[in-house]
Amino acid sequence: MLKIKDLHASVEDKEILQGVNLEVKPGEVHAIMGPNGSGKSTLASVLAGREEYEVTKGSVEYRGVDLLELAPEERAREGIFLAFQYPVEIPGVSTTNFLRTALNQVREHRGQEPMDAVNFLSFMKEKMKLVDIDQALLSRSLNEGFSGGEKKRNEIFQMAVMEPKLAILDETDSGLDIDALKIVANGVNSLKSPDKATIVVTHYQRLLNYIVPDYVHVIYKGRIVKSGNKDLALELEEKGYDWIKSEVDPVIS
Amino acid sequence: MSELINKYFPTASGAKTVNDHWEAFLNVGLPDRKSEEYKFTPITNVIEREMNFDSITSDSGSDPGVETLFSTPYHMVFLNGKLVKKFEGNDIISVAANSDIPASEKFIPNWKDEFHLMNKGLEADGVYLKIAKGNTLEQPVYIQYVVDSADSQSAAVTRNYFHAEENSEFQVVEEFIYLGENASFENTESHVVVGKAARVRSYKLQLQGKNQLQVGNTFVQQERDSYHKNITITMSGKMVRNNLQIFLNDEHCESHLHGLYMLNGKNHVDNHTTVDHRFPNSYSNEMYKGILTEYSTGVFNGKIYVRPDAQNTNAFQSNNNLLLSDTATLHTKPQLEIWADDVSCSHGCTSGQLDKEALFYLRSRGLGQDEAKALLLKAFVADVLNEIDIEPIKEKVESQVDSVLFTK
């Protein structure tokens, strides 16, 4: 589904990603972990097409197409979804009033009929249950005055509506209490299917108790320095990142 | 300049005669380069450069029958400053010529604006409408000011008076329409008296036109317990200056001033507003928003006076702008002068670009770049549009958000 080869990316002339290699197959859940500033969120942003990041080298192939050639909206229409670490507040735009437009753009791209307001409403209500989100919240200005938990639930709600093939969760667990964490994780798990893949970017192992990864990768200094199964996450939780740093630093510097 | 006006303007404009006030205007003349009030809107220069009053041909004509935004029995049309369509009065609304104003009406303030003095010194077409005490006019008064400059340049001077008597209510819509591509100049005045406990909502719509130069003065006098709301929407104009003066002449007045300007090309629009709190316990709320792109220029100046007697005044003002190109220009200046001590006043002005992060967010959900921008722009203007109580006007303005900003 996704093949990242030797990916280098910079922001303001500072090279953040320095040769990332990663392959994700349908049905898999990959966790990307790493210390702060290692490049985890950059990887998520580059995959979603954030324009401040310049890809200087390498390639990303997504379902047979060159992902880096696509605009952010084209990536979304092709089935990529980024749940933001810091969901944006947009005064005057409610979730409901942009989401139907967004969904219909995606449906049009897939050759499906647009969804009318009535059908969209019942479709939306079904998805709202997944993350226990209130309709009143979705009619308010997007994320304005939302609590941290409400913002993250709104991200997962939107993900449920968009039904992406590849979901990328960028530190979705940050700022969540345990109850909100469970709700978010349940939402993500209920969307799992053999033809869909998920990349979970996180600093802590906590979320991975609820969203169980098939693979865990540690990113450090802009490259993946260690990969393993879910036990690697537990080891990191127990020992921190220092042992990785001391293992890797002599080799790459 | 005075010479130019003296020579050509009165004879060519359709306002053929000057009156006793003309000398007073000539003594002052039009604002020059040093004028503080017209600092960012060099209208005199532009009039001199663009207008050739001598070339203006006959301005006679009949109702051009331009498209209307809605229908109402109270429809009037001016063509190049001449009243060419009016309606008959009834028990609720009386219609008279502006020359028939009784001396008891105190419409005209002592106001220094040069264009006001010019208007005052010229005989001009216009009406004197009065809403009778205790009545509500169910449908709006709708005035279309048509300037036809298809065959030659055009100039128009108009002056209208509206008086809502005690405890009456009405709405007035003034729409400015331009036919033809030659330059034109207008000097328009509207005087509104909002009587005791009366309610008036007025709209000024400048939605199209390319080569018009326009200066308009609107004077609003509010009496005790009255309510007034003004909405000014400007989408176009080579150089447009809107002066809006609100005088709160008694206690417990409520006044709302809302404006929206969305400009592209080389359009230049200037809104100068004044709210004069003269008595205690009144409330004013002003919100102007602007979106500027290409080479357009926006000017906003908001004066709020809170006189020594006007204790317990609440006065709010905001002017927020989006600049969508590096070549657009904005001048914004709040000007609060407060002599009373027990007041609550606030003002704020902002200018910025569209939030890049918000754009990326919407695009990451599948919205195209232009759709995402349009959505953010509509959200930005929504709180002004939501103040429009006449649905067809609101729809018309909404539909123009895209066309003004995505012309290419």
Boltz contact constraints between the chains, C-beta under 6 A:
constraints:
  - contact:
      token1: [A, 48]
      token2: [B, 364]
      max_distance: 6.0
  - contact:
      token1: [A, 50]
      token2: [B, 360]
      max_distance: 6.0
  - contact:
      token1: [A, 72]
      token2: [B, 363]
      max_distance: 6.0
  - contact:
      token1: [A, 72]
      token2: [B, 364]
      max_distance: 6.0
  - contact:
      token1: [A, 73]
      token2: [B, 363]
      max_distance: 6.0
  - contact:
      token1: [A, 73]
      token2: [B, 366]
      max_distance: 6.0
  - contact:
      token1: [A, 73]
      token2: [B, 367]
      max_distance: 6.0
  - contact:
      token1: [A, 73]
      token2: [B, 368]
      max_distance: 6.0
  - contact:
      token1: [A, 76]
      token2: [B, 364]
      max_distance: 6.0
  - contact:
      token1: [A, 76]
      token2: [B, 365]
      max_distance: 6.0
  - contact:
      token1: [A, 76]
      token2: [B, 366]
      max_distance: 6.0
  - contact:
      token1: [A, 77]
      token2: [B, 366]
      max_distance: 6.0
  - contact:
      token1: [A, 82]
      token2: [B, 364]
      max_distance: 6.0
  - contact:
      token1: [A, 88]
      token2: [B, 357]
      max_distance: 6.0
  - contact:
      token1: [A, 88]
      token2: [B, 358]
      max_distance: 6.0
  - contact:
      token1: [A, 88]
      token2: [B, 361]
      max_distance: 6.0
  - contact:
      token1: [A, 90]
      token2: [B, 358]
      max_distance: 6.0
  - contact:
      token1: [A, 92]
      token2: [B, 379]
      max_distance: 6.0
  - contact:
      token1: [A, 92]
      token2: [B, 382]
      max_distance: 6.0
  - contact:
      token1: [A, 93]
      token2: [B, 375]
      max_distance: 6.0
  - contact:
      token1: [A, 93]
      token2: [B, 379]
      max_distance: 6.0
  - contact:
      token1: [A, 98]
      token2: [B, 375]
      max_distance: 6.0
  - contact:
      token1: [A, 102]
      token2: [B, 365]
      max_distance: 6.0
  - contact:
      token1: [A, 102]
      token2: [B, 366]
      max_distance: 6.0
  - contact:
      token1: [A, 102]
      token2: [B, 367]
      max_distance: 6.0
  - contact:
      token1: [A, 105]
      token2: [B, 366]
      max_distance: 6.0
  - contact:
      token1: [A, 106]
      token2: [B, 366]
      max_distance: 6.0
